[in-house]
Amino acid sequence: LPSPLKLIRGHLLDRSNHFRALDSHAEALADELRLGGHSLDAAIRERLRARHGLNVRVLPWDVMPDQLRRFDFHNRQLLLSEALDGASRTFQLCVQLATLEAKAEIEAEVADAQPRLAAADPFASKLLESNLANYWAAALMMPYGRFHAAAESLGYDLELLQARFSAGFEQVAHRLTTLQRPGLRGIPFMLLRADRAGQISKRFAAGRLPFASEGGQCPLWVLYGAFEQPGKILTQIVEVEGGEKLFTIARTVRPQITPWGAEHPRFAVALACSLDHARALAYAGGLDLQGAPAVPIGHSCTACFRTDCRQRSAPPAGAELTIDQAARGLHPYGFKAPSTGERLQ
């Protein structure tokens, strides 16, 4: 059976990572909360207190060393770790509010996905429910209409969007993959988050771009070059084996504050779109998109049949290897690349 994570990723991809009912519900509440004139963080804290009888407390790291958020049902408290920065605290408040005020909308979406999830264990439904609560939370922080308009006017400048919506870099990048409302669509982005070892921990896409469902472990991709320049936004034009070209924006991210001496998680995110859409991006300003050279990349070494890659660490699976005892070429593995038709068999 497919893993619950793979099932959920497949469902999100089929939906273009867009859930209109959740967006509309969160957008209406965001407009209501704005009327009070308070920051979103303060407005949600007051709503949790007045409507749901919940008090919010931020606790020291040593009191909550292994948790970032915990709902204390018996004492009617929402406990947050001080390790969360401002944007992350607001997001966790929004997630809690989602479980209280968007429960019906989330359950309806989970029920709609049941034909796909029926073959999996119950964990798949819980995982989708968690994903949708996070989706609603981001939609409350970055309401669809205002966020789409800002993204278009700012050339999808992630740092300016961060400032305007008091959000984190990764939060903004993730939100940009959801802008697929009919009649008000944004650029169909794909987002991947990886660690230095090439393990993908997040994968979201608004369309069926290369790496939307698998792959993305090519060391030549700027996603991995981002670790060499922490905190700096890098761009790259790449060409996958099928010939499609992508424009990529990449940067390292920090999931939460880490005290001195503790293990520091390191991740990088890549936000990519078809090169045809890149002209609308602030990051592509002044570039000759059609004439600029593209870096050839593959899904991963074992799934890439490029014969001239000096970065290759393993031969492609199923390839016919060639060994020449009398010579040593530039590439570590010699192999005969099968035709496209042979690969599909």
N, C-alpha and C positions, 0 to 999 in steps of 0.2 A: 504494500500500500504506500502511496506517496505520503511524505511527512506532512504534519499539520502546517508547518511553515511554508512548504512549497504550495500547498493547497491555497493558503491565504494569499500568497503572492500572486498565484494564478488568478484568483478572484479579483484582486485589486487591479491587476493588469487588464482583465476583461472589462472592468468598469472604468478604464482610463484613469484610475485613482481619483475618481470624482463621484461624490455622493451629494446630489443636489438638495435632497430633503434635509440633510444634516447642515449643509451650508446655509440654507434659507432659515432654518430654525435658529442657528447660532447668530446669523446676521440680524435677525429681528431682536434678539435679546441684547446684542451689542448696541444697537440703536437705542434701546430702552435704557441701558445702563449709562449711556453717554448723556442722557438728559439731566442726570444728577450733577454733572460738572466735575466729578471726581475722576482720578486715575482709574484705569481698569482694575488694578490690584485692589485699591481701596473699595471700589464699587462691589467687587465680588465678595470681599471680606464682609461687608455690610449685608449683602444679600444672604450669604451663608448664615449670618447671625440672626437677621430679622425673619427670614422665611423658613430656615431649616434648623434654627437653634444650635448652630455650630460656631464654636469659637476657634480661631486660628492661632496657633502658637508656633514660634520658631525656636527650636531647641538646639543646644550646643552639639558639636560633632561627637563629643565623648558620650553624650546621652543617647544619640542615635547613630552609632558608628557604622551600622550595616543597612540603614534605610534612609531614603530621601523623603518619603511621604508615608504617613500612616493615619488611618482613620480610627480614632478611639471611639467606638460606638457607645460604650457605656457612659463615658464622661462627656460625650457630645463635643469632641475636640478633633480638629484636623491638625496633625503635627507635621511640621516641615523641618528639614535639616538646614542648619546654617550654611552647609556646604553648597546649597543652591544659590546661584546668582539671581539678580532681580528678575530677569526674563524667565528663568527656570521656575522661580517661585510662583510667578503669575501663571505660567503654564500648568503647574501642579494644582493651583487653585481652580483653574478652568477644567481640568480633568475631573476633579472632585465634583464640580458643579454639573458636569456632563452626566455623572452617575445618578444625580438627583433630578435634573430637569430635562435631560434628553434621553431618558431611559426608554421611553416608548419608541422614539425615532430610531434609536440604536437597535432595539430588539426587532423592529420591523426589517431593518437591513440584514440582520443576522438570519432572520427567518427566510428572507429572499435568497440567501446564499445556501440554504440547507440542501438543495439538490446536489450541490457540489461537495458539501462537507459531510454528507451522510455516510460516506465510506470511511471517514476518519474517526478517530476517538473524540470524546467530548471536549478534549483540550482545544481542538480546532475552533469550535464555536466561541470558547472563552478567549482565545487569541484574537479572533476577529472582533469580538466585542471590545477588547482592550484597544485594538487598532482604531476602531471607529470612535471610541471615547477620546483618543488622542487627536483624531481628525477634527472632531467637534471642538476640542479645546483650541486647536490652532485656528479654526474658523472663527472662534469668538475673539481671539487676540488680533486676528487679521481678517476682518469681515470681507466677504468676497468682492462686493462692488467697489469699496474703497481701496482694497488691496490691489485689485486688477487695474484700476485707474492709475494708482500710484506706480505700479510696476511698468505700465506702458509709458507713462510720462517721464519716468526716471531712467528709462533704458535698461530696466531690470538690474539696476545697481544694488547689489545685495546689502552693502553697508549703509546706503542711504535708506533703504527699506527697513533695516534694523533700527535705525534712529527714529524713523517716523512711527513705527509701530511698537517700539520698546521691546523688540524681540531679539533672539539670538541668531547668529549666522546660520546655523544648521536648521533652526526653526523656519527662517525665511526661505532657505533653499528647498526644504521639504514642502512648504506651502506653495512654492512656484510649480511643483509637479501636479497640483490639483486644479489648476485654472482651466477647466474644460466645460464650463457652463455653456450650453447652446446659445448662440447669439452674442456671447461675451467671453470668447475663448482667449487664453493667453498662449504663449509659446509652449508647445508640448515638450516639456523637459523630462529628463531621466536623472535620477539621483542614485548614486552608490556611495556607501560609506565603508571604508576598509581600514585594516590595520597594516603595520609594516610587513607582515607576513603574507599579505594578499588575501586575507580572509574577509569576506563581505558580510557585514553585520546589518546593513540596510540596503534595500533595493526597491525603489518606487519609480514608476514611469507613467506618463500621460499618454504614451503611445508605444507601439511595438518597434522601438529602436533597438539596434544591436546592444546586447548586454541587459536588455530589459528583464529577461527571465533567467539568464545564466551567463557565465563568463565575466570578463572585466578584470582578470588577473594578469594582464600584460604589464611587465615592468617598464616598458617604454611609454606607458600612458602617464600623463602629468599627475594623475591621482596619486601615484607613488613618489613622483618627484617633489610633491608638496612637503613631504617629511624633511626634505633637505633645507627648506626655507620656511620654518614654522611661522604661522600667522600671516604669511604673504599670499595674496591672491595671484594665482598663476593661470595662464590661458594656453591653449594648444589646439591646433587643427590636426585631426587624425583621420586616417582612412582605414576602414576595416577590410577584411579579405574580399568581401563581396563588392567593394568599390565605393560604398557609401561613406561620405565624409561627415564628421561631427565636429562641432565647436565645443570645447570643454573649458569650464571654469573650475578650479580646484583650490582648496585651502585646508589646512589642518584645523581641527576643532578640539575643544576641551569639554568633556561631558559635565564635569562638576569641579568645584574647588577641591584640591587635595592637600591635606596638611603635610608639613615637612616630614620626610622620612617614609611616607606611605607610597605605595606603588602608584605611579602617575599614568593613567590610561592615555594612549595616544591614538588618534584616529584622523583620517582625512576624508573629506567629501568631494565628490566630483559631480557637477551639474552639467549635463550635456544636452545638446539639441542638434538637429540636422543643420548642416551648414547653410541651407536655404533660409533658415530663420535667423541666422546670426547677425544679419545687417541691422536688426532692431535692438541689438545689445550695445550698451555703452562700452563694453569691453572690446568690441570689434571696431570701434571708431578709428578711422585712418588706415585700416588694413585692407589690402587687396585680397578679399576672401577667395576669389576664383583663381588668382594667380599665385597665392601664397603656397609654399610647399606643405604637404601634409605628411605627418609621421605615420608610417605603416604600423598598425598594431593588430593583435589577434585576441581571441577570447582567452586563451591561456596556451602555454607551450604544447600541452598534450592535445589541444584542439585546434592548433594553428599549423597550416601547411606552407607557410612562407619558407622558401629554401635559402634565403639570403640573410637571415637574422643572426647577428653575432651575439645577441643577448640570450639565445635559446638555451634552456636548461635541461630539456628533455625532448626526445623525438615525439612527433604526433602519434597518437594511438592509432594502430592499424596500418601505419605506413610501412612500406617495404624498405628496410634499411640497406644502405650500400656501404661496404667497407673497402678501402683502398690501402693495403698495407704499405704501398710504396710512396704514399704521399700524405700530407696533413694539410687540409684546407683551412680557410678562415673560420669555418663553422664547425662546432663540435660534433654534429651528427650529420651524416649524409643519408639521404632517403629519396625515394622516388615518390613525388607527389601525385596521388591519384587524380583522375579527372573529376569534375563536379558530379557527373552522373554516378561514378563509382562511389563517391562519398555518401551519396543519398541512398545507396542500396543497403 
